[in-house]
């Protein structure tokens, strides 16, 4: 006689809402959609630049609209969330051997934040803000 195996019921659309770790994972995955849209906007800008001065000026006018500014602010926030969440997960994905053990996770995360800050500072200096 064979018994029916136990199958745990898992909701198809809300499975990630049961655990905070899953919620953070899904939030990081959703940020990719906004970052892809932002990158598509940059590619459209390059196409408009190739099309000539009139097309470029209309693209710049579109970027100055309130909807575009709001989208850029949201995309910036999602980019920061995506970067920080990835930096915090990096020690699990990138284990660097050091002697008999591994480089501590705090060192790896700190190096990522330090390099992010240094790159941001270089960009700010190159833009002439500082």
C-alpha positions in Angstrom: 0.0 0.0 0.0 1.4 3.4 -1.0 0.8 6.5 0.9 0.3 9.9 -0.8 3.3 12.1 -0.2 3.0 15.3 1.7 3.0 18.3 -0.5 3.3 21.7 1.2 1.0 24.3 -0.1 3.0 27.3 -1.4 1.1 30.3 -2.8 2.3 31.0 -6.4 2.3 34.8 -6.2 2.9 35.6 -2.5 5.4 33.0 -1.4 8.1 35.6 -0.7 5.9 37.6 1.7 6.3 35.0 4.5 9.9 35.7 5.3 11.9 39.0 5.5 14.9 37.6 3.8 12.7 36.6 0.8 11.2 40.1 0.8 14.6 41.7 0.6 15.6 39.2 -2.2 12.5 40.1 -4.3 13.0 43.8 -3.7 16.6 43.5 -5.0 15.3 41.6 -8.1 12.6 44.2 -8.7 15.2 47.0 -8.7 16.7 45.4 -11.8 13.6 46.3 -13.8 14.0 50.0 -13.0 17.7 49.9 -13.7 17.0 48.3 -17.0 14.5 51.0 -17.9 17.1 53.6 -16.9 19.7 52.0 -19.2 17.2 51.9 -22.0 16.7 55.6 -21.5 20.4 56.1 -21.8 20.5 54.1 -25.1 17.7 56.2 -26.4 19.7 59.3 -25.5 22.6 58.0 -27.6 20.3 57.3 -30.5 18.9 60.8 -30.3 22.5 62.2 -30.1 23.3 60.4 -33.4 20.1 61.8 -35.0 21.3 65.3 -34.7 20.9 68.5 -32.6 17.1 68.8 -32.9 16.6 65.3 -31.7 19.1 65.8 -28.9 17.4 69.0 -27.7 14.0 67.3 -27.7 15.5 64.4 -25.6 17.0 66.9 -23.1 13.6 68.7 -22.9 12.0 65.4 -22.1 14.5 64.8 -19.4 13.6 68.0 -17.7 9.9 67.1 -17.3 8.7 66.3 -13.7 7.9 62.7 -14.6 11.4 62.1 -15.9 13.0 63.8 -12.8 10.8 61.6 -10.5 11.8 58.5 -12.5 15.5 59.4 -12.2 15.2 59.9 -8.4 13.4 56.6 -8.0 16.0 54.8 -10.2 18.8 56.4 -8.2 17.2 55.1 -5.0 16.8 51.6 -6.4 20.4 51.7 -7.7 21.6 52.5 -4.2 19.5 49.8 -2.7 20.6 47.3 -5.3 24.3 48.1 -4.7 24.2 48.1 -0.9 22.2 44.8 -0.8 24.7 43.2 -3.2 27.7 44.5 -1.2 26.2 43.0 1.9 25.8 39.6 0.2 29.2 39.6 -1.4 31.1 37.8 1.4 28.9 34.8 0.8 29.5 34.8 -2.9 33.2 35.7 -2.9 35.2 33.9 -0.3 38.9 35.0 -0.5 41.4 32.5 0.9 43.9 34.0 3.4 46.3 31.5 5.0 44.3 28.7 6.7 41.0 30.7 6.6 39.3 33.3 4.6 39.3 37.1 4.6 36.6 38.3 7.0 33.3 39.4 5.5 33.4 42.8 7.1 36.7 43.5 5.3 35.2 42.5 1.9 32.1 44.6 2.5 34.1 47.6 3.7 36.4 47.4 0.7 33.4 47.5 -1.6 31.9 50.5 0.2 35.3 52.2 0.2 35.8 51.7 -3.6 32.2 52.9 -4.2 33.0 56.1 -2.2 36.3 56.6 -4.0 34.8 56.2 -7.4 32.0 58.6 -6.5 34.5 61.1 -5.3 36.5 60.9 -8.5 33.4 61.3 -10.6 32.3 64.3 -8.5 35.8 65.9 -8.9 35.8 65.2 -12.7 32.4 66.9 -13.0 33.8 70.0 -11.3 31.5 69.9 -8.3 34.4 69.9 -5.9 
